[in-house]
Amino acid sequence: MAIASLKDLYLDELGDLYDAETQIIRHLARLAEQTRSPDLREALIKHCQESRLHLERLELIFTHWSERLRSRPCAALTGIVQESDDRLNQVTSDDARNAAIVGVAQRIEHYEMAAYGCARAYARRLNRADEARLLQETLDDEMRADRRLTEIAFTNDVAPDPEPDPEHAIAHEDDAHANLIGSDASRTRL
């Protein structure tokens, strides 16, 4: 399809997002089956359910335009899914698998945040305030999901903290001390 106007670009972006959400539903369900972390499984399943709502919002926007849904393959998400499959096939420990799943899920979230942000901006430029609001709601969902994944990444449920290396701790303390001295020196010059 030729993109001759902002409207064409907007509808093309929405079609890309529709395919992305469809892929996400399938992929997150597979990831949820592979994790041993109850918190991560719950977050992935919740986002799967939210993705179904995101599809409904996209369908509603197409009906606002009296347009047939123009879903097109989302090559970016296809690449993320392929990369995650390759990585997860190499992981052998539960801890590494859970951490890899978080990484994959966050790559997906970041793609969605960028794409929904663009679509929302196009809707605003086209004076489609109701559509911009729907897209903002989805963007808010994506941002919440990303924050939740970040929280999960820092819990012991995903991957335990490594044993502290005494030499690394001493070097870190020396660096912190040097930074503190540097800060004191800069304050005295002011």
ROFI-706561 format. One record per residue (C-alpha): residue number from 0; chain; x, y, z. Coordinates in pm, whole numbers, plus 50000, padded with zeros to 5 digits. Layout:
<nodes>
<node NUM; A; <X; Y; Z>>;
...
</nodes>
This chain:
<nodes>
<node 0; A; <50000; 50000; 50000>>;
<node 1; A; <50131; 50343; 49909>>;
<node 2; A; <50149; 50587; 50198>>;
<node 3; A; <50041; 50918; 50047>>;
<node 4; A; <49916; 51094; 50360>>;
<node 5; A; <49940; 51106; 50738>>;
<node 6; A; <49610; 50916; 50749>>;
<node 7; A; <49763; 50637; 50537>>;
<node 8; A; <50068; 50626; 50765>>;
<node 9; A; <49845; 50617; 51074>>;
<node 10; A; <49629; 50332; 50944>>;
<node 11; A; <49942; 50144; 50833>>;
<node 12; A; <50089; 50185; 51185>>;
<node 13; A; <49765; 50057; 51337>>;
<node 14; A; <49771; 49754; 51106>>;
<node 15; A; <50129; 49684; 51211>>;
<node 16; A; <50026; 49711; 51577>>;
<node 17; A; <49734; 49476; 51521>>;
<node 18; A; <49966; 49205; 51391>>;
<node 19; A; <50216; 49278; 51669>>;
<node 20; A; <49949; 49233; 51937>>;
<node 21; A; <49836; 48908; 51774>>;
<node 22; A; <50194; 48776; 51779>>;
<node 23; A; <50239; 48898; 52137>>;
<node 24; A; <49939; 48703; 52263>>;
<node 25; A; <50082; 48381; 52120>>;
<node 26; A; <50439; 48446; 52230>>;
<node 27; A; <50369; 48565; 52586>>;
<node 28; A; <50153; 48257; 52644>>;
<node 29; A; <50450; 48040; 52539>>;
<node 30; A; <50686; 48237; 52763>>;
<node 31; A; <50447; 48202; 53058>>;
<node 32; A; <50461; 47823; 53015>>;
<node 33; A; <50843; 47827; 53018>>;
<node 34; A; <50902; 48028; 53335>>;
<node 35; A; <50934; 47882; 53684>>;
<node 36; A; <50865; 48222; 53844>>;
<node 37; A; <50505; 48262; 53966>>;
<node 38; A; <50532; 48644; 53958>>;
<node 39; A; <50668; 48644; 53605>>;
<node 40; A; <50406; 48394; 53487>>;
<node 41; A; <50130; 48610; 53638>>;
<node 42; A; <50268; 48926; 53471>>;
<node 43; A; <50292; 48755; 53131>>;
<node 44; A; <49940; 48614; 53153>>;
<node 45; A; <49803; 48952; 53262>>;
<node 46; A; <49970; 49120; 52967>>;
<node 47; A; <49827; 48856; 52734>>;
<node 48; A; <49481; 48949; 52858>>;
<node 49; A; <49556; 49320; 52817>>;
<node 50; A; <49675; 49254; 52461>>;
<node 51; A; <49330; 49119; 52377>>;
<node 52; A; <49184; 49449; 52495>>;
<node 53; A; <49444; 49633; 52285>>;
<node 54; A; <49323; 49441; 51978>>;
<node 55; A; <48965; 49549; 52053>>;
<node 56; A; <49075; 49913; 52079>>;
<node 57; A; <49252; 49889; 51743>>;
<node 58; A; <48944; 49733; 51584>>;
<node 59; A; <48732; 50017; 51725>>;
<node 60; A; <48964; 50278; 51574>>;
<node 61; A; <48931; 50114; 51232>>;
<node 62; A; <48552; 50127; 51263>>;
<node 63; A; <48579; 50502; 51344>>;
<node 64; A; <48737; 50546; 51003>>;
<node 65; A; <48482; 50314; 50837>>;
<node 66; A; <48784; 50121; 50719>>;
<node 67; A; <48844; 49753; 50689>>;
<node 68; A; <49113; 49635; 50928>>;
<node 69; A; <49445; 49652; 50744>>;
<node 70; A; <49657; 49409; 50938>>;
<node 71; A; <50003; 49361; 50792>>;
<node 72; A; <50291; 49147; 50913>>;
<node 73; A; <50495; 49321; 51183>>;
<node 74; A; <50850; 49231; 51084>>;
<node 75; A; <50998; 49396; 51395>>;
<node 76; A; <50805; 49178; 51635>>;
<node 77; A; <50867; 48871; 51421>>;
<node 78; A; <51239; 48943; 51465>>;
<node 79; A; <51208; 48988; 51841>>;
<node 80; A; <51017; 48660; 51869>>;
<node 81; A; <51277; 48476; 51657>>;
<node 82; A; <51562; 48619; 51862>>;
<node 83; A; <51391; 48517; 52186>>;
<node 84; A; <51329; 48164; 52060>>;
<node 85; A; <51696; 48135; 51964>>;
<node 86; A; <51811; 48266; 52303>>;
<node 87; A; <51573; 48052; 52508>>;
<node 88; A; <51682; 47740; 52321>>;
<node 89; A; <52037; 47803; 52449>>;
<node 90; A; <51948; 47863; 52816>>;
<node 91; A; <51980; 47565; 53048>>;
<node 92; A; <51919; 47694; 53403>>;
<node 93; A; <51586; 47815; 53542>>;
<node 94; A; <51740; 48137; 53672>>;
<node 95; A; <51894; 48224; 53337>>;
<node 96; A; <51572; 48127; 53157>>;
<node 97; A; <51359; 48351; 53380>>;
<node 98; A; <51602; 48642; 53336>>;
<node 99; A; <51603; 48588; 52958>>;
<node 100; A; <51222; 48583; 52953>>;
<node 101; A; <51212; 48916; 53136>>;
<node 102; A; <51456; 49058; 52880>>;
<node 103; A; <51249; 48932; 52588>>;
<node 104; A; <50924; 49062; 52738>>;
<node 105; A; <51081; 49404; 52795>>;
<node 106; A; <51205; 49419; 52434>>;
<node 107; A; <50846; 49355; 52329>>;
<node 108; A; <50717; 49625; 52565>>;
<node 109; A; <50968; 49880; 52438>>;
<node 110; A; <50869; 49812; 52078>>;
<node 111; A; <50504; 49854; 52168>>;
<node 112; A; <50566; 50176; 52362>>;
<node 113; A; <50746; 50328; 52063>>;
<node 114; A; <50480; 50219; 51814>>;
<node 115; A; <50182; 50322; 52027>>;
<node 116; A; <50352; 50655; 52101>>;
<node 117; A; <50383; 50721; 51727>>;
<node 118; A; <50025; 50614; 51658>>;
<node 119; A; <49897; 50840; 51937>>;
<node 120; A; <50094; 51134; 51794>>;
<node 121; A; <49947; 51069; 51447>>;
<node 122; A; <49596; 51055; 51594>>;
<node 123; A; <49651; 51390; 51764>>;
<node 124; A; <49781; 51547; 51443>>;
<node 125; A; <49476; 51414; 51260>>;
<node 126; A; <49249; 51569; 51527>>;
<node 127; A; <49125; 51226; 51637>>;
<node 128; A; <49111; 51298; 52012>>;
<node 129; A; <48905; 50988; 52101>>;
<node 130; A; <49147; 50763; 51918>>;
<node 131; A; <49446; 50937; 52078>>;
<node 132; A; <49286; 50872; 52419>>;
<node 133; A; <49240; 50500; 52339>>;
<node 134; A; <49600; 50476; 52222>>;
<node 135; A; <49718; 50656; 52535>>;
<node 136; A; <49531; 50402; 52750>>;
<node 137; A; <49715; 50124; 52569>>;
<node 138; A; <50045; 50308; 52603>>;
<node 139; A; <49978; 50340; 52977>>;
<node 140; A; <49914; 49963; 52994>>;
<node 141; A; <50244; 49897; 52816>>;
<node 142; A; <50436; 50127; 53050>>;
<node 143; A; <50283; 49959; 53357>>;
<node 144; A; <50375; 49616; 53219>>;
<node 145; A; <50732; 49732; 53158>>;
<node 146; A; <50762; 49870; 53513>>;
<node 147; A; <50628; 49542; 53652>>;
<node 148; A; <50882; 49344; 53451>>;
<node 149; A; <51157; 49569; 53587>>;
<node 150; A; <51039; 49500; 53942>>;
<node 151; A; <51037; 49127; 53874>>;
<node 152; A; <51387; 49145; 53723>>;
<node 153; A; <51522; 49277; 54054>>;
<node 154; A; <51363; 49013; 54274>>;
<node 155; A; <51528; 48694; 54387>>;
<node 156; A; <51236; 48509; 54232>>;
<node 157; A; <51386; 48557; 53885>>;
<node 158; A; <51756; 48521; 53950>>;
<node 159; A; <51942; 48515; 54279>>;
<node 160; A; <52204; 48780; 54345>>;
<node 161; A; <52552; 48648; 54276>>;
<node 162; A; <52780; 48581; 54570>>;
<node 163; A; <52973; 48898; 54646>>;
<node 164; A; <53331; 48902; 54528>>;
<node 165; A; <53538; 49041; 54820>>;
<node 166; A; <53793; 49202; 54586>>;
<node 167; A; <53518; 49365; 54382>>;
<node 168; A; <53359; 49499; 54700>>;
<node 169; A; <53691; 49654; 54811>>;
<node 170; A; <53747; 49810; 54468>>;
<node 171; A; <53388; 49943; 54473>>;
<node 172; A; <53444; 50098; 54817>>;
<node 173; A; <53766; 50262; 54692>>;
<node 174; A; <53578; 50407; 54392>>;
<node 175; A; <53300; 50536; 54615>>;
<node 176; A; <53555; 50691; 54849>>;
<node 177; A; <53737; 50858; 54556>>;
<node 178; A; <53405; 50997; 54428>>;
<node 179; A; <53326; 51133; 54772>>;
<node 180; A; <53665; 51301; 54798>>;
<node 181; A; <53619; 51444; 54449>>;
<node 182; A; <53277; 51580; 54550>>;
<node 183; A; <53425; 51742; 54863>>;
<node 184; A; <53701; 51903; 54658>>;
<node 185; A; <53455; 52046; 54406>>;
<node 186; A; <53242; 52191; 54688>>;
<node 187; A; <53537; 52372; 54842>>;
<node 188; A; <53618; 52539; 54509>>;
<node 189; A; <53268; 52685; 54488>>;
</nodes>
